[in-house]
Amino acid sequence: MVWGDTDLVPFNLVGTGGSRAATLASGAVLDAAELLRTRLLELAADHLEIAPEDLEVRDGAVVPRDAPSRGLTFADLAAHAPDPPEVLGRFLSADGTWSQATHLAMVEVDADTGAVEILRYVVVEDCGPPINPAIVDGQVRGGVAQGIAAVLHEHAAYDDDGQPRAATFLDYLVPSTMEVPEVEIHHLHAPMDADAPDAPDPVPYRGVGEGGAIGSPAALVSAIEDAVAHLGIELTSQYLPPAVLHEMLGRTRL
């Protein structure tokens, strides 16, 4: 396999965004692997004079089901082939390939300072079978951190002349490990074919970034609003640092 070589593939501005790596690349690889498997079975069938359906692929070789010792390795098959076995795999995603998730946040709002403490954060996420579980969970947690930052920390402020007031990290706050809680992650896998819920997905792998970043701001704002609802406060914006909440809380005491 060769990837990332612009001498071999056309230039593309999209890169790996929008689930292209997990879904489209995996789909093409699976298709190519199945085509190559069929080609190897045909080569072995011709050489061994055995029907392809009586052969199987096992441990880097094609072997007869009833006589494994007569098998041929992939290298043997390639050496005996009139041309090097070569296939071209393709995959076109007919359905959406983005992940989905449900976020649940439990928060406590300090009535004296407006500070928000996240007591618990849970994500139930569906990206299909995780190809690399550590990377999947890392992306989900990173997306949640982005959502927390958007609500409680980061703010691109400008003055009346349109000049940015948050030009450095002294003014543009980002959360650290002290502000991001432990994120509990649970994985589910729902088949993509709604008409055949018990049928396996031909390519079940989906992107994962959306499952962390999209739901987190809404979940956090909703939790904060629920925490202050008994005071008659209705939230109409996403940016809720302590100063903003402190002002809202102060108005309820007037």
ZAGUTOR-70952 format. One line per 3 residues: number of its first residue (from 1); for each residue x, y, z of C-alpha. Coordinates in Angstrom, 3 decimals. Layout:
% ZAGUTOR-70952
NUM	X:Y:Z  ...
***
This chain:
% ZAGUTOR-70952
1	0.000:0.000:0.000  1.138:3.505:-0.813  -0.588:6.619:0.507
4	0.130:10.312:0.779  2.274:10.386:-2.369  1.291:13.263:-4.671
7	3.296:11.669:-7.490  0.705:8.891:-7.582  -2.591:10.552:-6.667
10	-4.170:13.839:-7.759  -4.002:16.853:-5.461  -7.005:17.147:-3.179
13	-7.932:20.013:-0.869  -10.247:17.953:1.351  -7.668:15.633:2.917
16	-8.997:13.352:5.653  -11.899:15.583:6.728  -15.541:14.557:6.718
19	-14.948:10.900:7.552  -12.958:10.304:4.365  -10.205:8.345:6.082
22	-12.280:6.063:8.312  -15.125:5.354:5.884  -14.042:5.994:2.308
25	-10.474:4.738:2.625  -11.587:1.676:4.585  -14.285:0.977:2.015
28	-11.795:1.111:-0.841  -9.327:-1.114:1.023  -12.024:-3.670:1.879
31	-13.181:-3.740:-1.732  -9.622:-4.180:-3.004  -8.931:-6.907:-0.445
34	-12.020:-8.855:-1.505  -11.110:-8.523:-5.183  -7.559:-9.654:-4.478
37	-8.811:-12.589:-2.425  -10.979:-13.691:-5.362  -8.040:-13.322:-7.762
40	-5.753:-15.405:-5.521  -8.385:-18.132:-5.240  -8.682:-18.216:-9.043
43	-4.908:-18.475:-9.464  -4.687:-21.262:-6.908  -7.644:-23.079:-8.485
46	-5.919:-23.090:-11.882  -2.605:-24.266:-10.437  -4.013:-26.935:-8.126
49	-6.884:-27.935:-10.460  -9.374:-27.479:-7.648  -12.604:-25.477:-7.731
52	-12.278:-22.037:-6.050  -15.142:-22.852:-3.681  -13.076:-25.739:-2.300
55	-10.217:-23.410:-1.353  -9.766:-21.011:1.517  -7.328:-18.276:2.506
58	-5.416:-19.107:5.661  -2.244:-17.650:7.214  -0.893:-16.004:4.085
61	-1.668:-18.920:1.792  -4.476:-20.452:-0.272  -5.107:-24.040:0.827
64	-7.571:-26.814:-0.103  -10.149:-27.283:2.613  -9.521:-31.042:2.830
67	-5.743:-30.996:2.198  -4.091:-27.933:3.785  -0.610:-29.292:3.151
70	-1.065:-28.735:-0.606  -1.519:-24.999:-0.146  0.341:-22.249:-1.983
73	1.618:-19.081:-0.317  0.747:-15.690:-1.748  4.354:-15.371:-2.912
76	4.091:-18.710:-4.761  0.883:-17.620:-6.457  2.392:-14.307:-7.530
79	5.436:-16.109:-8.935  3.267:-18.515:-10.964  0.854:-15.834:-12.218
82	1.236:-14.678:-15.848  0.980:-11.106:-14.564  1.392:-9.719:-11.039
85	-2.001:-9.901:-9.300  -3.300:-6.346:-9.245  -6.733:-5.012:-8.349
88	-8.393:-1.625:-7.988  -10.764:-1.137:-5.075  -13.485:1.511:-5.085
91	-16.033:2.719:-2.573  -18.763:5.328:-2.850  -20.643:6.165:0.318
94	-24.365:6.207:-0.394  -25.382:7.120:3.162  -24.076:9.600:5.693
97	-20.750:8.599:7.186  -20.636:10.939:10.166  -20.713:9.689:13.718
100	-23.517:10.382:16.162  -23.501:10.857:19.902  -25.569:11.773:22.934
103	-23.961:14.030:25.553  -24.974:14.326:29.199  -23.493:16.975:31.484
106	-24.005:17.527:35.215  -22.869:20.931:36.483  -22.912:23.111:39.568
109	-23.050:26.910:39.337  -21.524:28.965:42.156  -24.147:31.574:42.976
112	-21.548:33.980:44.414  -19.001:33.909:41.553  -20.832:32.533:38.512
115	-18.184:29.823:38.128  -19.311:26.529:36.624  -18.023:23.192:37.889
118	-18.614:20.154:35.694  -19.422:17.315:38.070  -19.894:14.585:35.476
121	-19.741:14.286:31.698  -20.925:11.242:29.721  -20.838:10.580:25.966
124	-22.637:7.697:24.277  -21.116:7.589:20.812  -21.657:5.641:17.595
127	-18.866:5.617:15.032  -19.170:1.959:14.136  -16.528:-0.512:15.338
130	-13.538:1.588:16.492  -10.545:0.942:14.237  -8.158:2.346:16.850
133	-10.002:2.650:20.199  -7.383:4.922:21.785  -7.578:7.418:18.923
136	-11.389:7.276:18.898  -11.682:8.037:22.611  -9.022:10.716:22.291
139	-10.964:12.461:19.539  -14.194:12.325:21.538  -12.500:13.779:24.632
142	-10.768:16.417:22.516  -14.102:17.429:21.005  -15.671:17.713:24.454
145	-12.750:19.918:25.549  -13.425:22.162:22.535  -17.083:22.429:23.501
148	-16.230:23.310:27.103  -13.806:25.942:25.842  -16.430:27.487:23.560
151	-18.902:27.872:26.428  -16.729:28.771:29.418  -13.392:30.076:28.144
154	-12.654:31.036:24.552  -13.991:34.326:23.194  -12.800:36.234:20.132
157	-13.552:39.795:21.248  -13.156:42.905:19.060  -13.209:46.604:19.888
160	-15.368:49.249:18.207  -12.749:49.679:15.482  -12.748:45.983:14.638
163	-9.375:45.293:16.211  -9.002:41.944:18.005  -8.776:42.264:21.774
166	-7.779:38.639:22.330  -4.495:38.586:20.434  -2.565:36.353:22.849
169	-3.330:33.477:25.203  -3.230:35.967:28.073  -6.522:37.329:26.746
172	-7.887:34.322:24.864  -8.459:31.625:27.458  -8.109:27.938:26.662
175	-8.963:25.138:29.100  -6.215:23.107:30.705  -6.366:19.631:32.203
178	-7.618:21.274:35.398  -10.784:22.566:33.689  -11.661:19.515:31.572
181	-13.286:16.732:33.615  -12.931:13.013:33.118  -15.151:12.151:30.151
184	-16.999:8.850:30.386  -17.363:7.289:26.927  -19.664:4.441:25.924
187	-19.804:3.019:22.402  -22.822:1.724:20.516  -23.041:0.523:16.929
190	-26.278:0.962:14.995  -26.441:-0.523:11.457  -26.487:2.102:8.707
193	-29.196:0.299:6.692  -32.473:1.255:8.363  -34.455:-1.141:6.142
196	-32.392:-4.129:7.258  -31.418:-3.478:10.890  -29.978:-6.961:11.354
199	-27.802:-6.878:8.240  -24.125:-6.011:8.708  -22.882:-2.755:7.252
202	-20.692:-3.333:4.190  -18.357:-0.647:5.552  -19.326:0.019:9.190
205	-16.512:2.448:10.005  -17.533:6.093:10.411  -15.794:9.302:11.256
208	-15.539:10.200:14.911  -14.803:13.916:15.260  -18.434:15.010:15.098
211	-19.379:12.769:18.022  -17.340:14.884:20.445  -17.337:18.439:19.149
214	-20.924:19.046:18.018  -22.927:17.910:21.031  -20.749:19.301:23.814
217	-21.584:23.045:23.671  -25.330:22.388:23.583  -25.174:19.840:26.401
220	-23.158:22.162:28.623  -25.355:25.218:27.995  -28.467:23.130:28.646
223	-27.026:21.869:31.934  -26.158:25.399:33.049  -29.617:26.650:32.110
226	-31.208:23.851:34.114  -29.037:24.751:37.112  -30.270:28.371:37.157
229	-33.819:27.820:35.851  -35.336:28.051:39.345  -34.140:31.668:39.433
232	-36.081:32.509:36.282  -32.930:32.878:34.175  -33.262:31.956:30.512
235	-30.034:31.622:28.544  -29.967:33.017:25.010  -26.267:32.782:24.197
238	-23.552:30.120:24.244  -20.712:32.103:25.817  -21.163:31.763:29.588
241	-17.962:32.590:31.503  -18.207:33.409:35.227  -18.526:37.161:34.573
244	-21.597:36.693:32.361  -23.292:34.295:34.759  -22.377:36.460:37.756
247	-24.129:39.414:36.148  -27.230:37.320:35.408  -27.299:35.987:38.961
250	-26.861:39.509:40.346  -29.936:40.730:38.510  -32.073:38.106:40.210
253	-31.149:39.605:43.589  -32.262:43.141:42.700
***
